[in-house]
Amino acid sequence: MTVGSQVKQCLSSLKSIEATLNSFAIMTDEDEARRAFHETCLKTRKVIQQMEARVDELEIEEPQYKGF
């Protein structure tokens, strides 16, 4: 597995985690838990944005990684 595919796989996992956290935030009845899930979801979103920027850099530096 190449570095590019590993980074993209990690990005995919992070997006799944973000969706799960968002679902938990919506489903829970406890305010404190809802806030915790929401805050963690926002932090995960920031990491996703950083990873997406890294994927863009990888695709520019190594065109063979583009589109995988």
Beta strands, then each sheet from edge to edge (+ up, - down):
end
